[in-house]
Amino acid sequence: MRSFLIALFGGLIAVGAVAAVQLTGPGRIASSEAATGPSAAGDKAAIGKIVREYILANPEVLVEAMQELERKQDSQRDSVAQKAIKQYQQELLHDADSPIAGNPDGDVTIVEFSDYQCPYCKRAHATVLSEVAADGKVRIVYKDLPILGEASRIAALAALASRAQGKHDTFHNALMDFKGPIDRAKILEIAASAGIDVPRLEQDMQDPKLKAIIDRNMTLATALGVRGTPAFVIGNQFVPGAIDADALRQLITDARKERS
């Protein structure tokens, strides 16, 4: 917020100063000295004072400016995401190395980017599972995006390695349901509670292929403009952040309409 206000204030002063300089002389800048000399500096200070007084008297302009900035940023983000969704359909929907849940033959797919240490991912987890179960015709594709440190990376490797034992769903849900900090020991403890052969899991976690999967997920997330977790692709829509049940149902409905 502070950096935004500083940038905005500075920008307004600069615009005002340019306008003041351009009005000097016979309707134009007479020379480079006119734009940088003492007169221009004085004009800039005077304009700055006027701008400051105006903002203090009309603080609502800051709110309007912030809202317009957010609108433009959202529009740019959505444009980037839409292009990437079309370009990377195969990677998003049909990567054989990405774990799948829900109905594998569902008519709508939710692609979820998540981190096992992300509290917002954990919050969205229950909502997604509940709505997918209630609908019965939705497929989930999990994209591990461990951006919150070493424990996240270990958890992602462990979850991907658990597929070799047919335990990904159980382990994924257990990791998402767990409340509290995790480290390697806790991750393996959760794995054991999910019925996983831990020594075999640790061996499978060393497979270089798993790191390559995570790297691909990172590249895909960057292309989509993902800035944090969770993030979803539902139909042709990119959805950043946690999502509530009503919004999720509507997005699923919209995705079905896109297909018809």
Steps between C-alpha positions, in 0.01 A plus 500: 500500500775748600705425188190543283423841653859616460503393135163663434597824670832508316329434171248778550778743591698400191199546272423834654860613470515407134179690437640805678826490304322458170305820568816708540619715216304545178284187538793251499828410668756741372803288592615210717602755763138615525395151600767454765583844633399673823166609361402142415607383846288772658205407283537136601497588869196721455315231304595246767348718768179541301474126435559420867236747613253362247556139613460595865175678419377220272641168633240305306709550186758261648236229541383557143859483374568178689180343369591595145851361544360171634254483210777544246725248674216245516422557133864451402528188718183351350621570148831324565322206666248458218777475241694254713194281565449461127869446431559245777180294490691174472728578794213622715252221436685194374843480661522133597734590787244723673288328770128485430204488740123523475336342198775412248238514224343825619375755251663789687860511625634705789875552478632594844841650580572460871763487774469269802603780736255754359214572746279630218552175309390306805194722533406448134570125517187407693284720276634346180462142622148563628379659178670241280341218699156664488522562125633158406617604154808709575861395453788651700857533377753578774804713419746515789645849532732499803579869540510529879833342579681171539221326691263576214742348252541184710123466539450539123762236424347266757149549361614433144700195614194360681336438162725196459315344794156613384467726805506851358139592578526382859837662558408825324187535712691421819762764424235760420299415812802523730513818706837623616858527376651216300851375441640181351435297817139619525439437130622141534293458814190611310594261220519209744158592641365488143614138466807575289816289506736777618837341406371436149359855487836650596669301226242602241536866601855496362379438145618802289176477305308644796711815509447534125122486555519780757720706268242461222230613739705807588545585133131453431402714798730778379343489154154533655605790720453313827627720782414281796306198616240377465423572137250323276417454136135401455389469141644808334512704820807578708413542868770630737459446874268298721147448375169455680234240423259732318769639272633152428156369405449795266838447335419133444164597348670757275757241389220265395334777301831562320502139387144501368 
